[in-house]
Amino acid sequence: MTSATAEQPSNPPSAWPCCGHGTTAEDPVGCRGIRVPGHTACLAHLTANNRTNYLTHLVPGADIDHRGTPFSEDLLAQLLVALHDPATGRPRLGQARFDGATFTDAAWFEETIFGNVSFRTASFTGTAGFARTTFTGEAEFDWVTFNNVASFGGAIFTGNAWFRMTAFSGPVQFPGTTFASNATFSGARFKSAPWLGPLACGNEMRLDLAVFEAPITMAIATQQLSLRRTRWASAAALRLRYAQVDLAGAVMEYPVTVAAEQVPFTGLEADMLSEEVLASQDSGVRVINLSGVDAAHLALTDIDLSECRFAGAVHLDQIHMDGRTAFAHPPIGWHRRGLLPLRWSRRRTLAEEHHWRAHRAHQRTPLTGQPRSLRNWRTGPHHPDPNLTPGPEDAAALYRQLRKAFEDAKNEPGAADFYYGEMEMRRHDHVGTTPSERKLLWGYWLLSGYGLRSSRALGWLAAAMLVTVVLLMGFGLPKDSPKLEAIGTMPRDGGKVSFELDKADPQNPTEKRFTSERFEKALNVTLTSVVFRSSGQDLTTAGTYIEMASRVSEPILLGLAFLAVRNRVKR
């Protein structure tokens, strides 16, 4: 592909020998039409005999050059009749040049077969009819002005199609159109087009810097769709298939909806739009870049955001995400950190976290064409440059904004995952998080996964209870239950007898500490401690302290487990 916008066209009279018909003092150049070979006038200003002679000698597939020529509807019809191919029943042109030509009436090129063709800087005053036209080579419409209807319904573009800086003042019709290669509309202006498509593009469709001034619905099936710095001055609905969409820097003044279409589009005459040029691709839609976008007016439906870069976007807390919105997940399987095995918990993650972790783990960038391993973090586009890779402080802010968007949409599981991601990034942030706060986050993560991993909290609770039981059996339960002793004094002269009750100190056992009977007692003490109750069991001094520690720590772990369950359900 070339640059996003076409170069400003040069002055046509300096590019070819002009006809010069109708020169005046105000217009010393006159007619800008290129001279017909062997003559001093353009096709429009040839004498009748000379024009007939020229057209008679044309054959189907001939190369023609009519740059700057003014065409009436009748003159264009005469030219296409002269190029009519009896074998196909259609006009057939070789290399055709209509740069700077003006079509003052309706221009009917319907069902024409072009080789390489250029309409650069041409102007269409009436309807421009290219329905069911076949372009077998490159087709260039850069800087063209369509003042009325531009109809390309059912057209087939075999080579690259260029519509850079083209002005569509009227409706634009591309139903059932197929671009086998690239279609470039960079810098184009759509003033009153209610529809763009349905169309299919086999490679990349570029609408960078395009301007849509009226409400529009776009129905596009393409491998890649570039909408960088596109401006929507009115509402828009993008219904897409197959596309990998880049929206970096797009300006949305009104609501813009990007939705994945589940079934093929309907083309001309209610027929299904042919998707042969995309048959080998996944029909899902992926948005890969929202950098620089004000997301307050953006709504995404059934979109894959697993590779989307959010860094640089604003108002992400107001973005709308509906349907089957997909995000990336951490690497699968078991991994090793030093001597410790680890396994990443399943959750939704942002591409920015993947890029930072891949940089931190010193991962290699996959080779071109090499499939991405699900056991690794995804590398970013600037990997391994640390200056261009978002850090944990950036990812935490993104998680925080998107969590708010999920909460507003009542998507509790999504909000929970993004809260977990925010806490993870804060735990690793050495810029915006203080050391003491990081230590607290480490403990919160270790004990319960930030209050979202009930299995982790229950595991710690079970471990703490087991330790408590073992300690009580070994040191906390006395050898025998102490018995009460009553000591009384009998007065000599009769009267009341007074007794003094006392209990012997519990004694630590010297043998048979781990018996079923002692296990039952220790378990009873431990279970009652979990709910802040005292078992009433006689304990040794060590057992008393063990029970006190149990009554403080284990209810906390139980509470974290309940909190994790509640957060996973409610968030």
Residue, then its C-alpha position, 0 to 999 in steps of 0.5 A: m500500500t502507498s501513503a494514506t492520502a494521494e498527492q495533491p494533483s498537479n495542474p492538468p494543462s502542464a501534464w499533456p497537450c491540451c485541445g485549447h478550444g474556446t480560449t478567452a482572455e479570462d481562460p487562455v488555456g481553453c479546453r483541457g482535453i488531451r488531443v486525439p493522436g494525429h489531431t489538434a483537438c480532443l475527442a469532444h471537439l473533433t469534427a464529425n468526420n474525424r471523430t467517426n474515423y477515430l472511433t471506427h478504428l478502435v477495437p475492443g481492448a484498445d488503450i485510450d487516453h482522454r484526459g481532461t476531455p469534457f464528455s456528454e452522455d452521447l459522446l461517452a455512449q459513442l466511445l463505449v459502442a466503438l469498444h463493444d466486444p461481441a464476444t462478451g457483449r460488453p464494452r472492453l477497454g485496455q489501459a484507459r486514462f480519464d484524468g481530469a475529465t468532466f462528465t457533464d451529464a450522466a456517465w454510464f459505464e455499466e458492465t464495462i470491462f476495464g484494464n488499468v484505468s485512471f479517473r484521477t481528478a475527474s468530475f461527475t456532474g450527473t449520475a456516475g454509473f459503474a454498476r456490474t463493471t469489471f476492473t481487471g487491473e488497477a482502478e484509480f479514482d483519486w481526487v474525483t468529485f461525484n456530485n450526484v449518485a455514484s453507483f458501483g453496485g455489483a462491480i468487481f475490482t480485481g486489482n487495487a482500487w484507489f478513492r483517495m481524497t474523493a468527494f462523494s456529494g450524493p449517495v454512494q452505492f456499493p451493494g454486492t461489490t467485490f474488491a479482490s485486493n486493497a480498497t483505499f478511501s483515505g481522506a474521502r468525504f461522504k456528504s450524504a451517503p446513507w450506506l456504504g456496502p454491503l461489500a467484500c474486500g479480500n485484503e485491506m480496506r482503508l478509510d483513514l482520515a475519511v469524513f462522514e457528514a451524515p448518518i451512515t450504515m457500513a456493511i463491510a466484509t474485509q480482512q483488515l479495516s483501517l479507520r485511523r483518524t476517521r471522523w464521524a460528524s453524525a451517527a454511524a453503524l458499522r456492521l462488519r465481518y472478518a475484519q481486523v479493525d484499527l480505530a486509532g485516533a478516530v473522532m466520534e462526535y455522535p454514537v458509533t456502533v461497531a458490531a460483528e455480523q453473524v451471517p453473510f450480507t445480502g448483496l444485489e437483488a437479495d442475493m448473498l454477498s459473495e465472500e470467496v475472497l475471504a473464505s479462508q478467514d475467520s468471520g469474527v471481528r477484532v478491534i486491535n487499536l483504540s488509542g487516541v479515541d474518545a470512547a464515550h460515543l463508542a459501542l461494541t457488540d460481539i467484538d474480539l478485544s483480545e489484541c486491542r490496545f486501549a492505551g491513550a483512549v479517553h472516557l473508557d469508563q463510558i464505552h459500551m460493550d455488549g454481546r460476546t465480547a472477548f478478551a485475552h487470557p493468561p498463558i495456560g499450563w504450569h510454569r516455573r518461577g525459580l524452583l516454584p511451580l505456578r499456574w495463572s488463574r483464568r481471567r480476562t486480561l488486557a493486551e497492555e498487561h500481556h505486553w508488559r509481562a512479555h517484556r518482563a519475562h524477556q520473551r522473544t517476538p514470534l517469527t512472521g507466520q509463526p503461530r502464537s503459543l498459548r503458553n506465553w504472554r502476547t508480545g506487543p508491537h514495540h516489543p521489547d522496547p521498554n519506552l514504548t511498552p505500557g507499564p503496570e501503572d498504565a495498565a492499572a488505570l485502563y483496568r480501572q476505567l473498563r471495570k467501571a464500564f462493566e459495572d455500569a453494564k451489570n456485567e459482574p464477572g467482567a468487572a470482577d476480572f478487571y478488578y483483579g487485573e487492576m490489583e495485579m498491576r498495582r501490586h507490580d507498580h513501583v511508581g504509583t504504589t508505595p512499598s507498604e501498599r504493595k506489601l498489603l496487596w501481596g498479602y491480599w493476593l496471597l490469601s484470597g486473590y484480592g477477595l476473588r479466589s474463594s478456593r485460595a482462601l478456603g485452602w489457607l483456612a483448611a491449612a490453618m485448621l490443620v495446623t491448629v489441630v496438630l498443635l492442639m494435639g501435640f501441645g494444647l490438650p492436657k494429659d487428663s482433664p483436671k478435676l475439681e478439688a473441694i477443701g472444707t473446714m468443719p467448725r468445732d462448735g457446729g454451724k456452716v461448713s465452708f468449702e474452697l474449690d480448686k482445679a489442678d493446672p493442666q499437664n502436658p502429655t508425655e506420650k500418646r499425643f496423637t490419638s483419635e480421642r485427642f484428635e476429636k477434641a482438637l477438631n472441636v476446639t478448632l471448628t468452634s474457633v472458626v466462628f469466634r466461639s470458645s469450646g470450653q475445653d480445658l487447655t494447657t497454657a500453650g493450648t490457650y494461646i493456640e486457640m486465641a490465634s485460631r480465633v483471630s486468623e481462621p474467621i478472617l480466612l473464612g470471611l475472605a472465602f465468603l467475600a470471594v464467592r460474593n464478589r464473583v457472583k455480584r460483581 
